[in-house]
Amino acid sequence: MKLALHWKILIGMVLGLLFGLLMKNLQLVEIVSDWIKPFGTIFINLLKMIAVPLIVVSLITGLADLKDISKLSKLGGRTVALYLFTTVTAVSIGLVLANVIKPGNYINEVSRDTLLESFTGDANAKIELAASAKNQGPLQPLVDVVPDNFFAALTDNASMLQVILFTILLGIGIILIDEQKSKPVVDFFKGLNDVILKIIDIIMLAAPIGVFALMASLMVEIPDFTTLGALVVYGLTVVIGLLIMAYIVYPTLLYSFAKVGPKRFFSAIAPAQLLAFSTSSSAATLPVTLERVTEHLGVDEEVSSFVLPLGATVNMDGTSLYQAVAAVFIAQAMGIHLDLTTQLMIVVTATLASIGSAAVPSAGMVMLVIVLGQAGIPEAGLALIFAIDRPLDMCRTVVNVTSDAAVSAIVAKSVGKLNDEKTTS
């Protein structure tokens, strides 16, 4: 019997965790670091390598199929509105849970001082990155969206918004010129799109091995439980919020607005979710998310090729929920009271910060510095959550990807581009 892709990835994850645990207990960490981890890095690099070409080609072919600028504005408006709604919902859920559970009250003074001392260096590095971003002026994010050199933007995965902007302009140009003249260009990109999708299929053959290597290296690098013990309640608060978003909010929205059942949805995107968990990167997962949403969920390519790349860049529900919980947790641990006005401002700041988060591992940590600064919480408190950030980063990336897929299905249904007959395999 041929195993489905998500089962292969899941088996790779479990075996990787067990192997990493064994090597850690045998004190053979170097074997994993030197001989196993590089295969995980190679796998992530392969996915990132194909992500930008996939965005460019699929977005151009999707826009060319629209054949009408008004359709693009309708698509864009609904996508942005849904992304903002889910992000605000995520931040609000995070704040409610943090205020109800009060995870900061469970950390004692000894644990707090130990964490602050152990991770001050890591925290300072993120604070410096955030400071350089803040010193560039309030409109700098807007300036950063417009590339001065498109080919330079193509070489940097962190410049995905610049790539998307130029590609949208190129797509609009194709729509506006005579169809006879644009046909050779569209045919070229459609052919290239088929080639890139085949390359993704080839890369995914290595997914179980790549995931095995990533999980093994994670297990040997994670701090001892004695360090993590003080942060269990904080971690559980974040995870509960993420589970509410993934398994209550999105399925409810999907069934209400797209008539897509939970079984169909999660069966379709399971490989993308598992890959998001393994890589902690929305950008690295994007090629698989696109393939699963289009081929298995039934979202038309002209919708998925627009909604998903944009989502991987600006829609970070998991990240924004984590920022809300983390901000309140740090304040509680340091004995700082946050009034209602301050917490409402956290909603606004975390929503805007999530839009600026790069789709790479731990980028949300840099954005959290901005959220803490706005709320008047000492930025040094970032050191309190470093020990447990990597596993939580994996969990919130799953929610980021799930959100993108859910929104793409809802938008597709609203414009009549969702194939209700599509079955998963």
N, C-alpha and C positions, 0 to 999 in steps of 0.2 A: 504494500500500500504506500502510495506517495504521500509524504507528509506535507501539509500546507506550510507556507513560508513562516507564518507567525509561530507555529509549533517548533520549527527548526531554530528560530531566533530565541524562543523561550528556553529550549533545551541548552542552547549555547550559553545563555545567561546563567542558568542554574549551575551548569558544569564549571563555568568560569568562576563563579562565587565559591564553589566548593574547592576548586583547585587553588584559588588564591588564599583561602582560609588554611588549607593544608600547608602551603608553602610558608605562610606566616607563622604557623605553629612550629614548623620544622626549622624556622629561622633561615629560610632560603629565599628571602625577599629579592636578592640580586638576580636570581634566575628569572623571576617574573619581570623585573624592571628592564633587564638587558635583553632577554630573549623572547618574551611574550608580549609585553606592552607595545613594542614597535609595530606589530601586526595590527593592533587596534588603531594606532595612529595612522598607519597606511590606509586602513579602511575609511576612517573619517576624512582623510585627505582626498581619497577617491570620490567620496560623495560631495565634498566641497568643490572639488575640481569641476564636476559636472553641473553644479547648482546654478552658477551664473549663466553659462551657455543655455541651459534649460529654460531659465527665466526669460532670456532675450528671445529665443526662438518660439517658445510656446505663447508668450505674450503677443508677439507680432502676428502669429497665425490666428490667435484668438481674436485680436482686434480687427484683423483684416476680414474675418468672417462676419463681424458685426455689420459692416457696410453702411453704418449710419452713426453719426456723432451723437445723436439724441439717445441712442441705446447705451453708448458709453457713459454718458452723464447719469442715466438712470442706474446703471450698474454700479458706478462709482459712489453715487449718493447713498444707495441702500447698503453697500458694503461698509462704508465709513460709519454710517449711523448704527449698524449692528455691532461693529467692532467697539465703538464708544460705549454702547449699552452694556455689552458683556464685560468690558473692562471696569466700568463703574460698579456693576453688580459684584464683580470679584473683589474689588477693594472694600466695598460695603460689607460683604460677608466676612472678610478678613478682620475688619474692625469690630464687628459684632462678636465674633468668636473670641478675639483677644480680650475684649472687655468682660465677656461672660466667664471665660476660663481663667483669665488673669495668669498666664504662664510665668510672668516675671516674678510673681510672688513665691514661686516654688524654688527659686535659685537662692542658696544661702550666700552669706558674705564671703566665705572661704572659696567656694566654687567661682563666684564672680571675680574675685581678685586673681585667682589662678588663670582663668580664661583671659582676663585683660592682659595679664603678664605674658602668657604664652603666645597670643596672637596679635600683639600690638604692631609688630613689624608688618604683617600681612594687611592689617587694617590701614596702617599709614600709607601703604602703596596704593590702595584703592582711593583713599582720601585725596592723595596727590593727583590721581587721574581725574577725579571729579572736580577738583579745584581748577585744573587746566581747562576743563570744559566750561565751568562757570565764568571764568575770567574773559571769555570771548564775547560776552554781550548777550542780551536777551533774544536777539533775532538770529544768532549764529546757527541754530538748528535749521532755520529756513534757508540761510546761505549755503549750508552744507548739503542741502538736497540738490542744488544745481551744480553739476560738474563743470570744471573749466577744461577738462580733457576726458572725453568719454572712454577712451582706450585705457587711461590710467585708472578710471573707476572700475573697469572690467577686471583689473588685476587685483582688486581688493574686495574680499567678501564683506567687509564692514561698510562698503559703499553701495550696498544693494539698492537703497532708495534712489541714488543718482542713476544707477543703471535702469531702474524701473521708469524714472522720469523720461530719460532719453528714449527708451523703448516705446513708451506711450506716445511720445511725439512722433516717432517713426511710424507707429501704427496709424496715428491720425493722418499723417501725410499720405500713407497708402490708401486710406479710405477716401481722401479728398481728390486724388488724381484719377484720371480716366482708367477704367477697369482693364482695358487692353494693355495699357502701359504698366499697370501694377501687377498683372498676372504673372510674368516671369519671376518677379521678386517674391511674390506669395508662394509660387510653386517651389522655388528654391528653399524657402524657409520651412515649408511643409515637409519636403524631402529630408531636410536637415533635422527636423523635429522627430521624424521616424527613426533616423540614425541614432539620435541622442537617447531616445526611449529604449532602443536595443542595447545601447551601452549601459544604461541603468540596469537592465535585466542581467547583463554580464557581471556588473559590480555586485548585485544582490546575491549572486551565487556564493560570494565570499562572506555574506552577512553573518552566518552562524559562527564562523571563525573569528571575524572582527569583533563580534559581541562577546565571545568567549575571552578574547584578549583584554577587552575593555573592562569587563567585570572582574577578571583576575587581578588586574593592576589596581582597580578601585579597592578591592578587598585588602591588598597589602599596604595601601597608602592611607586608608582610613584610620583616624586616631583610635586609641584604646577606648573601650566602653567606659572606663573610669572617668575619662574626660567628657564623654558624651552624656553620661548619666544625668548630669545637672540640667541638660537641655532636652530631656525626653518630652516633657510637657509642652515646651515650645514647639518641638518638632511635630508632635501629635496634633497640636492646634493648627499648624500649617497644613498637614496632611488631611485633616478632617475638612478644612475649607476647600482644598483641592478636590477631594472626593465629592463634596456637595456640588461643585461646579461641573465636574466631569460626568457624574452619574445621576444628577437631579436637574440642574439648570439646563444643560445642553440637550439631554433627551426630551425635556419638557418643551423647549423651544422648537426642536426638530419635529416633534409629533404635532404640536399646535400649528406651526406655520408651513411645514413641508410634508406632513403625513408620513414621515420616515420613522419606523419603529426602532427601538434601542438595539434589538438583535441584528437587524440589517446594518445599522450604522456601525456598531462595534466590530462586527464580523469583517466589514469592509476595511476599516482603518486600523485593525489590530497590529499588523506589521509596522505601520508608521508609528504607533504609540510605543511599541517595544523598542524600536530604533531610537525614538526620541529619548526614552529612558536610558538607553545605553550610551548615547553620544552627548546628551545634555545640550544639543544644538538644534534649533529649529531650522537653521540654514542647511545643515548637513542632512537633515531628515526630509527637506523639501522635495527632492526628486521622487522619493518613495511616496510622500503624501500626495503629490500630484497624480502619480500613477494609480494609487489606490482609490482616490476620490473620483477620478475620471473613469477608470476601467471597471471598478467594482461597486462604487456607490451610485454611479449613473449621472454625475454632474457633467454637463456639456463642457468641452474643452475651452470654449470661448469664455466661459464663466470661471472655471477653475484656474485657467492660466492668468487671469487678472486678480482674482480674489486671494489665492493662496500665496503668491510671491509678496503681495502687499501685506498679507497677514503675518508672514514670517518676519517682516520688518517692523511693523507697527502694532500688531495685536499680541500683547503679552499678558494675558489674563492671569496665568499662574504666577508670573513675576510680580504683577501689581498686587495680587492677594498676599503674597509672601512679604512684600515691602510694608504693607499695612500691619500685618501681624508682627513683623520684626521691629517696626518703629515703636509700637505699643509695648512690646516685650522689653525692649531696651530701656524705655522710659520707666516701666514698672520695676525692673531690676535695679535701676539707679534712683528709685524713689521720687520720680518726677511725675506730677499730676498733669494729665492732658485734658483740657476742657473741651466742650463740644465744638467750639469754633475751630480750635486747633485740629481736632480730628476731621472736621469737614474739609479743612485745608489739606489734610493728608490725602483725602479722596481725590481732590483736584490735582495735587502735585504728583501723586503716584500714577494717576491716569496719564498725565503729560509725560512723566518720566518713562513709563512703559513704552510710549511711542518712540522715545529716543533710545531704547535699549537695543544694542546690537544683538543679532540672532546667534550668539556664540556663548560658550559656557561661562557662567559667573558674571556676565555683563550687568545683571540686575543688581549685583553688589555695589557697583559703581554708582548706579542710579539711586540706590538706597541712601547714599551719602547726601544727595540733594534733598531727599525726603526728610532725613533727620535734621539737616540744617534748617529747613523751612519750619519744622515743628519745634525748634529750639532744644533739640535733644543732642547731647554731646556726641560728636561724630566718632570719638574714640570708642564708644560703646559698640561699634561694629565688631570689635574683637570678641565680643561675647558670643557671636553666632557663627564665627568662622569654622569652628570644629565640626559643625553638623551641616555646613552649607552644601557640600558636594552631593550627598544623597537627596537633600531637599531640592537642589538644582535639577536633578534628574526627574524628580516628581513634577516639578512645576513646568518643565519643558513638555512633558506628556500633556498637561492641560493646555499649554500654548498651542500645540499641534491639534489637539482635539477641538479647540475653539475654532481654529482656522477651517477645519473640515466641516464642522457644524454650520458655520456661517456660509460657507460656499454652497452647501446643500439648500439652505433657506433662501439665499439670493437666487440660486438657479431655479427653484420652484416659483419664486415670485415673478420671474421673467419667462416662465414656460420652458426652461432648459434643463429640467431634471427628468431623467429616464426612469419612470417608476417600475419598468419591467426588468431593470438591471438586477442581476443576482451576483452574489459574491462567490469566489472560488479560492 
